[in-house]
Amino acid sequence: MYREGKRLAHADFFSRNPLSPNPEKIFDKVEPKQVHATAITKNWLLAEQQRDSDIMKLIGDLTDDNRNEDVAKTYELRSGTLYRKIQRNGKTRCLPVVLRSLHWSIVHSVHEGLVRLGWEETLDKMYDFYWFENMSKFVRKFVENCVTCKVSKSNSGKDQVELHPQ
């Protein structure tokens, strides 16, 4: 049971801390903290790849005189940007390698842009633009844990009933 002082603590907070007359100004100051897939330019991706030590190691392996043949078969360097060669639907494609710090933002952007379809559709669309290690696993986990999808999805299967009703 609520104590009298605790029950309306939120209302008390708002009465003592009113919003400014123009609340829109507050939201104008807030900058988004996620990267949208459409906002990634090649120059920006190149700069970000150069800051990542794992990607720079792969680039070094590609440009080294004693380069690793496995790396040369799976990766390609185009104007300084690292691309991954993949086989998908009978075609060979070269997709830019995305940094670990951008995985969530890009998958979120694609998933939301597809009106929150399943993980297979999200993954197919991801393979049109980007590549990162364990992408399939990441996309599947992301979509399976999407709160909006879970809330809006209707229950499927049999209804649960009491085992021994009394």
Secondary structure by P-SEA (a helix, b strand, c coil): cccccccaaaaaaaaaccccccaaaaaaaccccccccccccaaaaaaaaaacaaaaaaaaaaacccccaaaaacccccccbbbbbbbcccbbbbbbbbcccaaaaaaaaaaaaaccccaaaaaaaaaacccccaaaaaaaaaaaacaaaaaacccccccccccccc
